[in-house]
Amino acid sequence: MAQIFQGVPLDPSGREIRLLKIIPNAPESSFHAELFTASFEQDMPEFRAVSYAWDPNGSKKTILINGIQFEICENIYVFLEKIRRRYPFPVNLWIDTICINQEDLCERNMQVPLMKDIYSKASRVLVWLGDGNKSTDQAMAVMKKYITWWNIDLGGINPENDDMKTIEQLYFRNLEHFVNKSTPVVSLIRGLIDIFGREWFRRTWTLQEVALPPDDPLVLCGDSSLTWSFLAIAHGTMVRELELPVVARFLRLYGGLGDAELAKLHKFDEDFRPMTAAKIRALHRNLGIDRDQLAMYIHYASRQRSTDPRDKIYGLLGLGSSMAHRLIPVDYTKTLQDVCLDAFKFLVSSQDGFQILSRAALPGLDRIPGWPSWLPRLDTVPWQGPCQLLQEHLSRGDIYEASLRLGPGYALIDSDRGLAVYGILADEVTAICSPVKTDTSWLLRLDPKPDGGTISDFFFSACHSCGDCDWCQEGPHDVCMAPVYCPKIFVSDQSNEKDLWVRATFKKDRTSGMRIFRWSSLEDESQSTAPARRDEETYSWNYQLQKPMTEAIWRAMIGDHLAEEAFDIEGVPAPPRAEYLVIHEYPDLESGIPFCRGVGEKRASPEERELVKRSAMRTIGGRRAFRTLNGFIGFGPGALEVGDKIVVVAGADVPFALRPREDGKGFTLVGECYVEGLMHGELFRQHPEYNEIAESFKMEFRRFVIF
């Protein structure tokens, strides 16, 4: 195989690629083709780029290329046979396994950055799903006609009142007439399951391959074809309707579809993810490359697959900006850790924050020996464990703003194993509960503590009684404030390790909030241009918060974020009515509470109850409830332990739990936390020099080195 590539060399300076010319001939004759070079710097001949799923372990076939035997996978061999019968004239194709010498790392490094040009400048992108069968042919035909003819709306079906006969008349009898009266609907459904369950929809590379083309890609499955937009719309409507429980009930009773097939049908989005490619194509066409959304694409592609784990990043670079290509250079001589580090640097810079840290240290990731706890494994995601409080593609301040949108400052030390960040040590964990369990239907179970109490009992033990707080000492109130949530922190720079402290000066920007523009170590201050340090009292200050304990608990239960999805930027902070909704859904919270604003509220609707469940699941599912030394409550990672430190990192929108290392040198990242009273910048707003309208102010942060 190397002999072929040596005979058709590429010029690294000419942005050259190889193209495969398919020579038409009689079907019974042997297959042969020509491999030649073409350059994007010159007149590029018309060519079609092929998107398909690799099958490195599948059976092999041999074809003649430039008179030399060349081995390819059977999937591509079937495709090439279809192409030479489909087109009666020579066709130029770009197929990565044939046009790139996969054994030559230097060539791969050179060719992968050209993927953007290849798939955006091809005359047509051909999506090859694989060979077909009778069921897939029928399904492809239905989807092609569906867009222009079939327009059935199941939104009006009431599974409680409409009988099976009505459903059959509205849906299946019409469908059978539309397809073919002699063919059962079940055959069509099996064809849809076959198509959308194919490996192509699971691969990482295929996402950019359908997102980049300006024109609609052509989807091929066996001898059938339809445009990409038809396929996407058909799945988004027709297949989604098939997922309705009432339809599944009909299929089970009358259609003969087995439980295993029904399970596949109802897990399309979870297991097959056919809409990920459609979602990314729509985003890229709407946003283009002016706004760098690589973080969003990496998030959406987190459950896609790749043969080489580094391609979970490299396989999306075609959708990134020039900055992404500059900071994440394609280099297959690098380890996975080095590639993830390149991506980390880019994401922190492009997102102007440490959102990506929320993806680090999550349970379920297979750790590589020596892998830093702070560096996310971008080649995989946990299949079990909590949802991220903060998704890595969100902009600063979209949900939380624990550090008031301050810009990130960090340093890599100890051969890039250590990450030095700057922040405030807020507290230490002193008590924890077992992780909260969830089931597959989003129903939350409040597991009791070992002593038999509930999570709310666990939290209430952190509150102060009426009369112990400043509220009662100031005089009578119209509303009884007991029990009271009033955590306190004494922030001081008293330390024998002055090198752990830095001074940061901030300047307020009207459009993007507070930005760090200068960092300096205290021991280097004599050589620094930073303002001289003030007296000790300036940098020793108190933080305190007082609110009804009821409010603190219900806000903590839903992460102070009442929304359908984690990326919804509405519903945070949660509106006052959320108090009634949460207590209505979890009555144990009301036990022993003398005051509840929810009394007399309008009864919660089923939609509101579901909203509360989803919000609570995101916040506490798989997490541990915890209390701290100074009276904070919250939810942390399942791996949280007593003694872990709660730190608000400058440049991060959520607090993190850090664990002191046994050797006394630095910390291990445990994970992101929800801490009631620290999520919206309360800690920094109480700094004595903070001023909403000030042009600038100074703060001092401790330096935390995480390994």
C-alpha positions in Angstrom: 0.0 0.0 0.0 2.9 2.4 0.7 4.0 1.9 -2.9 0.9 3.7 -4.1 1.4 6.7 -1.9 5.0 6.9 -2.8 4.1 7.1 -6.5 1.6 9.9 -5.8 3.5 12.2 -3.3 2.0 15.3 -1.7 3.6 18.7 -1.7 3.3 20.0 1.9 3.6 23.6 0.8 0.9 23.4 -1.9 -2.1 22.4 0.2 -2.4 19.3 -1.9 -4.8 16.3 -1.5 -5.2 13.1 -3.4 -8.3 12.3 -5.4 -9.6 8.9 -6.6 -10.9 8.8 -10.1 -13.5 6.0 -10.6 -13.4 4.8 -14.2 -16.7 3.4 -15.4 -16.8 0.0 -17.0 -19.0 -3.0 -17.3 -20.2 -4.4 -14.0 -18.7 -7.8 -14.6 -15.2 -6.4 -15.2 -12.6 -5.9 -12.4 -12.7 -2.6 -10.5 -9.8 -0.2 -11.1 -9.3 3.5 -10.4 -6.6 6.2 -10.7 -5.1 8.2 -7.8 -3.8 11.7 -8.5 -3.0 14.9 -6.7 -4.8 18.2 -6.8 -4.1 21.5 -5.0 -6.4 24.1 -3.3 -3.9 26.7 -4.4 -4.7 26.0 -8.1 -7.7 25.1 -10.1 -9.2 22.2 -8.2 -11.1 19.7 -10.3 -14.7 18.8 -9.4 -14.8 16.1 -6.8 -17.2 14.5 -4.3 -16.2 13.9 -0.7 -17.4 10.8 1.0 -18.6 10.6 4.6 -18.8 7.1 6.1 -18.1 5.0 9.2 -14.8 3.3 9.5 -14.8 -0.5 10.1 -11.2 -1.3 10.8 -12.1 -4.8 12.0 -14.4 -5.7 9.1 -13.6 -7.9 6.2 -11.4 -6.6 3.4 -11.6 -6.4 -0.4 -8.9 -5.6 -3.0 -9.1 -3.2 -5.9 -6.7 -1.9 -8.5 -5.4 1.6 -8.1 -2.9 2.9 -10.6 -2.4 -0.8 -11.5 -1.4 -1.8 -7.9 -3.4 -4.0 -5.6 -4.9 -1.9 -2.8 -6.8 -3.3 0.2 -10.0 -1.5 1.4 -12.8 -2.4 3.9 -15.8 -4.1 2.4 -18.1 -1.2 3.3 -16.2 1.1 1.0 -15.9 -1.6 -1.7 -19.7 -1.9 -1.8 -19.9 1.9 -2.0 -17.5 2.1 -4.9 -19.4 -0.6 -6.8 -22.6 1.4 -6.3 -20.9 4.6 -7.5 -19.5 3.2 -10.7 -22.9 1.8 -11.6 -24.6 5.1 -10.6 -22.5 7.4 -12.8 -21.7 6.5 -16.4 -18.8 9.0 -16.5 -15.6 9.3 -14.5 -16.1 10.5 -11.0 -13.5 12.1 -8.7 -13.9 11.1 -5.0 -12.1 12.0 -1.8 -12.1 9.0 0.6 -9.8 9.4 3.6 -8.7 5.8 3.9 -7.7 5.8 0.3 -6.5 9.4 -0.2 -4.4 9.6 3.0 -1.6 7.4 4.0 -2.9 6.5 7.4 0.5 5.0 8.4 2.3 8.2 7.8 1.8 10.5 10.9 3.4 13.5 9.2 1.0 13.2 6.3 -2.0 12.8 8.7 -0.8 16.0 10.5 -0.8 17.8 7.2 -4.1 16.5 5.8 -6.4 16.7 8.8 -6.3 20.6 8.8 -7.4 20.5 5.2 -10.7 18.7 6.1 -12.5 22.0 6.3 -11.6 22.8 2.7 -12.3 19.3 1.5 -15.9 19.1 2.8 -16.8 22.7 2.2 -15.4 22.9 -1.3 -16.5 19.5 -2.6 -19.1 19.7 -5.4 -21.2 17.3 -3.3 -20.8 15.4 0.0 -22.0 11.8 -0.2 -23.1 10.3 3.1 -22.7 6.5 2.8 -24.7 4.6 5.5 -23.9 1.2 4.2 -25.6 -1.4 2.1 -29.4 -1.6 2.3 -32.2 -4.2 2.5 -35.9 -4.3 1.8 -36.9 -2.5 5.0 -34.3 0.3 4.6 -35.4 0.8 1.0 -39.0 1.2 2.1 -38.0 3.5 4.9 -35.9 5.7 2.6 -38.8 5.9 0.1 -41.2 6.9 2.9 -38.9 9.6 4.2 -38.5 11.0 0.7 -42.2 11.3 0.2 -43.1 12.3 3.7 -41.9 15.9 3.5 -44.1 16.7 0.5 -47.2 14.5 1.1 -47.7 13.2 4.6 -48.7 15.7 7.3 -50.3 13.8 10.2 -50.3 15.5 13.6 -50.5 13.3 16.7 -50.5 16.2 19.1 -54.2 15.9 19.5 -54.2 12.3 20.6 -55.2 11.8 24.2 -54.0 8.3 25.4 -56.5 8.4 28.2 -59.6 9.0 26.0 -58.8 7.9 22.5 -59.2 4.2 21.8 -56.9 2.1 19.7 -59.3 2.3 16.7 -59.0 6.1 16.6 -55.3 5.9 16.8 -55.2 3.4 14.0 -57.4 5.5 11.8 -55.3 8.7 12.5 -52.0 7.1 12.1 -51.4 3.6 10.9 -54.1 3.0 8.4 -53.2 6.3 6.7 -49.5 5.3 6.8 -50.1 1.9 5.4 -52.1 3.4 2.5 -49.4 5.9 2.0 -46.6 3.3 1.8 -48.0 0.2 0.4 -51.1 -1.7 1.6 -49.3 -5.0 1.0 -46.5 -4.1 3.4 -47.0 -3.9 7.1 -46.1 -0.8 9.0 -43.8 -2.8 11.3 -41.5 -3.4 8.3 -41.2 0.4 7.8 -40.4 0.9 11.5 -37.7 -1.8 11.5 -36.2 -0.1 8.5 -36.1 3.2 10.4 -34.5 1.5 13.4 -32.0 -0.1 11.0 -31.1 3.3 9.3 -30.9 5.5 12.4 -29.1 2.8 14.4 -26.1 2.6 12.0 -22.6 3.3 13.1 -22.4 6.5 10.9 -24.6 8.4 13.4 -22.2 7.5 16.3 -19.0 8.7 14.7 -17.2 11.9 15.6 -15.8 12.7 12.1 -19.1 12.5 10.4 -20.4 15.6 12.4 -18.2 18.1 10.6 -18.5 16.2 7.3 -22.2 17.1 7.1 -21.9 20.5 8.9 -19.3 22.0 6.5 -20.9 21.5 3.0 -22.8 24.6 1.8 -25.1 22.4 -0.2 -27.3 19.6 1.1 -25.4 16.3 1.4 -26.8 13.3 -0.4 -27.5 10.3 1.9 -27.0 6.9 0.3 -28.2 3.6 1.9 -27.8 0.7 -0.5 -29.4 1.7 -3.8 -31.7 4.3 -2.1 -30.9 8.0 -1.6 -32.4 11.2 -0.3 -31.1 14.6 0.7 -29.8 15.2 4.2 -32.4 17.8 5.0 -35.2 15.3 4.2 -33.5 12.7 6.5 -33.2 15.2 9.4 -36.8 16.5 9.1 -38.2 13.0 8.8 -36.4 11.9 12.0 -37.4 15.1 13.8 -41.1 14.6 13.1 -42.0 11.1 11.9 -39.6 9.1 14.1 -40.3 11.3 17.1 -44.0 10.5 16.7 -43.2 6.8 16.7 -41.6 7.3 20.1 -44.9 8.3 21.7 -45.9 5.8 24.4 -49.4 5.5 22.9 -48.0 4.5 19.5 -45.7 2.0 21.2 -48.7 0.5 22.9 -50.4 0.0 19.6 -47.2 -1.5 18.0 -46.9 -4.0 20.8 -50.5 -5.1 20.7 -51.3 -5.0 17.0 -48.0 -4.6 15.1 -46.0 -7.5 16.4 -43.0 -5.3 17.3 -41.0 -7.0 20.0 -39.9 -5.3 23.3 -36.3 -5.3 22.2 -37.1 -3.3 19.0 -39.4 -1.0 21.0 -36.6 -0.3 23.4 -34.4 0.7 20.5 -37.1 2.9 19.1 -37.5 4.7 22.4 -33.8 5.2 22.9 -32.9 6.8 19.6 -31.6 10.0 21.1 -29.8 8.3 24.0 -28.2 5.4 22.2 -28.2 6.2 18.5 -28.0 10.0 18.7 -29.1 10.5 15.0 -29.9 14.2 15.6 -26.5 15.2 16.8 -25.2 15.7 13.3 -28.3 17.6 12.3 -28.0 19.9 15.3 -24.4 20.7 14.6 -25.0 21.3 10.9 -27.8 23.8 11.8 -25.6 25.5 14.4 -22.7 25.9 12.1 -24.8 27.2 9.2 -26.4 29.8 11.6 -23.3 30.8 13.5 -20.6 30.2 10.9 -17.0 30.6 12.1 -17.3 34.3 13.2 -18.3 33.0 16.6 -16.1 30.3 17.8 -18.4 27.5 19.1 -16.0 24.7 19.2 -16.8 24.3 23.0 -20.4 23.7 22.1 -19.5 21.2 19.3 -17.2 19.3 21.7 -20.1 19.2 24.2 -22.6 17.9 21.7 -20.2 15.3 20.4 -19.2 14.0 23.8 -21.0 10.7 23.3 -19.8 10.2 19.7 -17.1 7.6 19.0 -13.7 7.6 17.3 -11.1 4.9 16.6 -8.3 7.2 17.8 -9.3 9.0 21.0 -7.4 12.1 19.9 -9.9 12.5 17.0 -12.7 13.4 19.5 -10.9 16.8 19.3 -9.2 16.7 15.9 -12.4 15.5 14.3 -14.1 18.7 15.1 -11.4 21.2 14.3 -12.9 21.9 10.8 -15.7 23.7 12.6 -13.4 25.8 14.6 -11.9 29.2 14.0 -8.3 30.1 13.1 -7.6 30.6 16.8 -8.7 27.0 17.4 -6.3 25.7 14.7 -3.5 27.8 16.1 -3.9 26.7 19.7 -4.8 23.0 18.9 -2.3 22.1 16.2 -2.9 18.6 14.7 0.0 16.4 15.8 -0.5 12.7 16.0 2.9 12.3 17.7 1.3 13.9 20.8 -0.3 11.8 23.6 -4.0 12.1 24.4 -3.1 14.0 27.5 -1.1 16.6 25.4 -4.0 17.0 23.0 -6.5 17.5 25.8 -4.1 20.0 27.3 -4.1 22.0 24.0 -7.9 21.9 24.0 -8.0 23.0 27.7 -5.8 26.1 26.9 -8.0 27.0 23.9 -11.3 26.5 25.8 -10.2 28.6 28.7 -9.0 31.4 26.4 -12.0 31.3 24.0 -14.6 31.0 26.8 -12.7 33.5 29.0 -13.2 31.3 32.0 -12.8 27.9 33.6 -16.1 26.4 32.5 -14.2 23.4 31.2 -13.1 22.5 34.8 -16.7 21.5 35.4 -16.1 18.5 33.2 -13.1 17.4 35.1 -13.0 14.8 37.9 -16.5 13.5 37.1 -17.1 9.9 38.2 -17.2 7.2 35.5 -14.1 8.4 33.6 -11.4 5.7 33.2 -8.4 7.4 34.6 -5.0 7.1 32.9 -2.1 6.7 35.4 -0.6 10.1 36.0 -3.5 12.0 34.4 -4.1 15.3 36.3 -7.4 15.6 38.1 -8.0 19.0 36.7 -7.6 18.0 33.0 -10.9 16.8 31.5 -10.9 13.5 29.5 -12.4 15.0 26.3 -12.3 11.6 24.6 -15.1 10.2 26.8 -17.8 11.1 29.2 -19.2 9.4 32.3 -22.2 7.1 31.6 -23.1 7.3 35.3 -22.8 10.2 37.6 -24.3 13.7 38.1 -25.1 16.1 35.3 -22.7 19.0 35.1 -24.0 22.1 37.0 -22.2 24.2 34.4 -21.8 22.9 30.8 -18.5 23.8 29.2 -19.9 25.6 26.2 -21.9 28.2 28.2 -20.7 31.8 28.3 -19.5 33.4 31.5 -22.4 34.3 33.8 -25.1 32.6 31.8 -26.1 30.5 34.8 -23.9 31.3 37.8 -21.2 33.9 38.4 -19.4 32.8 41.6 -16.4 35.0 40.8 -18.3 37.9 39.2 -17.1 37.0 35.7 -13.5 37.8 36.6 -11.1 36.7 33.9 -9.1 33.5 34.4 -5.5 33.5 35.5 -3.5 30.3 35.7 -0.1 28.8 35.3 1.1 25.3 34.3 3.9 23.9 36.5 5.8 20.7 37.0 6.0 19.7 33.3 2.3 20.7 32.8 1.1 18.3 35.5 0.1 21.0 37.9 -2.4 23.8 37.4 -2.0 26.9 39.5 -5.2 28.9 39.9 -6.1 31.8 42.2 -9.1 32.2 44.5 -10.5 32.3 48.0 -10.7 29.4 50.4 -14.3 29.7 51.4 -14.7 26.8 53.8 -14.1 23.1 54.8 -16.5 20.2 54.5 -17.4 18.8 57.9 -20.4 16.5 57.2 -21.7 14.6 54.2 -24.7 12.4 53.2 -24.6 9.4 50.9 -25.1 10.3 47.2 -28.6 11.0 46.1 -30.0 8.3 43.8 -32.1 8.9 40.7 -34.0 6.5 38.4 -34.4 6.5 34.6 -37.7 8.4 34.8 -36.3 11.5 36.4 -38.0 10.7 39.7 -35.9 11.9 42.6 -35.5 9.8 45.7 -34.4 11.6 48.8 -32.4 8.9 50.5 -32.3 9.1 54.2 -29.1 9.6 56.2 -27.7 6.7 58.2 -29.4 8.1 61.3 -32.8 7.9 59.6 -33.2 11.7 58.9 -33.8 13.3 55.5 -31.6 15.6 53.6 -33.7 18.6 54.9 -33.0 17.4 58.5 -29.4 17.2 57.6 -29.4 20.8 56.3 -31.5 22.2 59.2 -28.8 21.2 61.6 -26.6 23.9 60.1 -29.1 26.7 60.8 -29.3 29.1 63.8 -32.3 29.5 66.0 -34.3 32.7 66.2 -32.6 35.1 68.6 -29.1 33.9 67.7 -28.9 35.9 64.6 -28.5 39.6 63.8 -32.1 39.7 62.4 -33.6 39.2 65.8 -31.0 41.2 67.7 -31.9 44.3 65.6 -35.5 44.3 66.8 -38.9 42.8 66.1 -39.9 41.9 62.5 -43.2 41.3 60.7 -42.1 37.9 59.7 -40.4 35.3 61.9 -37.0 34.7 60.4 -36.2 31.6 62.4 -34.6 29.2 61.6 -32.0 31.3 59.8 -29.3 30.4 57.3 -26.3 32.6 58.2 -22.9 31.2 57.1 -19.9 33.4 57.8 -16.3 33.5 56.6 -13.3 35.4 57.9 -11.1 36.1 54.9 -7.5 36.8 55.8 -4.1 36.6 54.2 -2.5 35.5 57.5 -0.2 32.8 56.2 3.5 31.8 56.6 3.5 31.0 52.9 3.3 34.4 51.3 4.2 33.0 47.9 0.7 31.4 47.9 -0.9 34.8 47.6 -1.2 37.0 44.6 -2.7 40.4 44.1 -5.1 41.0 41.2 -6.3 44.4 39.9 -9.6 44.5 38.1 -11.2 47.0 35.8 -14.9 46.9 35.0 -15.9 46.5 31.4 -19.4 47.5 30.5 -20.0 44.6 28.1 -18.2 41.7 29.6 -18.1 42.4 33.4 -14.9 42.4 35.4 -11.7 41.4 33.8 -8.3 40.7 35.3 -5.6 42.7 33.7 -2.7 42.3 36.1 -1.5 39.6 38.5 1.5 39.9 40.8 3.0 37.7 43.5 3.4 39.5 46.8 7.0 38.6 47.1 7.6 40.1 43.6 5.8 43.3 44.5 8.9 45.3 44.9 9.7 44.8 41.2 6.0 45.1 40.2 4.0 48.0 38.9 1.1 47.0 41.1 -0.1 49.5 43.7 1.6 49.3 47.1 0.0 47.0 49.6 -2.3 48.6 52.2 -2.5 48.0 55.9 -3.4 44.5 57.2 -7.1 45.4 57.9 -7.8 46.0 54.3 -7.2 42.4 53.4 -8.8 40.8 56.4 -12.5 41.0 56.0 -15.7 39.2 56.9 -18.4 37.6 54.7 -21.8 36.8 56.1 -25.2 36.0 54.7 -28.6 35.8 56.4 -31.8 34.4 54.9 -34.6 32.1 56.0 -33.4 28.5 56.2 -36.4 27.4 54.2 -35.3 29.6 51.3 -31.7 28.4 51.5 -32.8 24.7 51.3 -35.3 25.0 48.5 -32.9 27.0 46.4 -30.2 24.4 47.1 -32.5 21.6 46.1 -32.9 22.9 42.5 -29.6 24.6 42.2 -31.4 28.0 42.3 -32.1 27.2 38.6 -35.7 26.3 37.6 -35.4 25.3 34.0 -36.0 22.3 31.6 -32.4 21.9 30.7 -29.0 22.7 32.2 -28.2 25.2 29.4 -31.4 27.2 29.8 -30.3 30.6 31.0 -33.8 31.6 32.2 -35.1 30.7 35.7 -31.9 31.6 37.5 -32.1 32.8 40.2 -35.2 30.8 40.7 -38.4 32.9 40.9 -40.2 33.1 44.3 -43.0 30.7 43.2 -40.4 28.0 43.0 -40.5 27.8 46.8 -44.0 26.6 46.8 -43.3 24.2 43.9 -40.3 22.6 45.6 -42.1 22.2 48.9 -45.2 20.9 47.2 -43.1 18.2 45.4 -41.0 17.3 48.5 -43.3 17.8 51.5 -40.6 16.7 54.0 -39.0 20.2 53.5 -42.1 21.7 55.2 -41.7 19.7 58.4 -40.9 22.0 61.3 -40.9 25.1 59.2 -42.9 27.9 61.0 -43.2 30.1 57.9 -43.8 29.2 54.3 -44.7 31.7 51.6 -46.1 28.8 49.5 -49.2 28.4 51.7 -52.3 29.5 49.7 -50.4 29.4 46.3 -52.1 28.1 43.2 -51.7 24.3 43.0 -48.8 23.1 41.0 -49.6 21.9 37.5 -48.1 18.6 36.2 -45.8 20.6 33.9 -44.5 22.6 36.9 -44.0 19.5 39.0 -42.0 17.9 36.1 -40.0 21.1 35.9 -39.1 20.9 39.6 -38.1 17.2 39.3 -35.8 17.9 36.3 -34.2 20.9 38.0 -33.6 18.9 41.2 -32.2 15.9 39.4 -29.6 18.1 37.7 -28.5 19.6 40.9 -28.6 16.8 43.4 -28.8 13.5 41.5 -25.6 11.5 42.1 -24.3 14.2 44.4 -23.7 14.4 48.2 -25.4 16.9 50.4 -22.8 18.5 52.7 -22.4 21.0 55.5 -19.3 23.1 56.2 -17.5 24.4 59.2 -18.8 27.9 58.8 -22.4 26.9 58.1 -22.7 26.6 54.4 -24.9 23.9 52.8 -24.8 22.5 49.3 -24.3 19.5 47.0 -20.9 18.2 45.9 -19.5 15.3 43.8 -20.2 11.8 44.9 -16.5 11.5 45.7 -16.7 14.4 48.2 -15.2 13.7 51.7 -15.0 15.4 55.0 -12.0 17.7 55.0 -12.3 18.8 51.4 -11.9 22.5 50.8 -14.5 24.7 49.1 -12.7 27.2 46.9 -14.1 30.0 44.8 -11.6 30.3 41.9 -11.2 33.6 40.0 -12.4 32.9 36.5 -14.8 30.2 37.5 -18.6 30.5 37.7 -19.1 27.7 40.3 -17.1 26.8 43.4 -14.9 23.7 43.4 -14.0 21.1 46.0 -10.3 20.6 46.4 -8.7 17.8 48.5 -5.3 18.4 50.1 -2.8 15.8 48.9 -1.3 13.4 51.3 2.2 14.7 50.6 1.1 18.2 51.6 2.0 19.5 48.2 -1.0 21.0 46.5 -4.5 19.6 45.9 -6.6 17.2 43.9 -9.7 18.4 42.1 -12.8 16.6 43.5 -15.3 18.5 41.3 -17.8 21.3 41.0 -20.2 22.2 43.8 -23.4 24.0 44.4 -23.0 26.1 47.6 -25.9 28.2 48.7 -24.7 31.7 49.1 -21.6 31.5 46.9 -23.2 31.0 43.4 -23.9 34.6 42.4 -20.8 36.5 43.4 -21.9 37.1 47.0 -18.4 36.4 48.3 -16.6 39.0 46.1 -19.4 41.6 46.4 -18.7 41.7 50.2 -15.1 42.6 49.6 -14.4 45.9 51.4 -13.1 47.5 48.2 -15.8 46.2 45.8 -17.9 48.9 44.2 -20.4 48.3 41.4 -19.6 51.6 39.8 -15.9 51.7 40.5 -13.5 51.7 37.5 -11.2 49.3 39.3 -10.4 47.7 42.7 -7.9 45.3 44.2 -8.2 41.9 45.7 -5.8 39.3 46.9 -6.2 35.6 46.2 -4.5 32.5 47.4 -2.6 30.4 44.9 -3.9 26.8 44.7 -1.8 24.2 42.8 -3.9 21.3 41.6 -2.4 18.0 40.4 
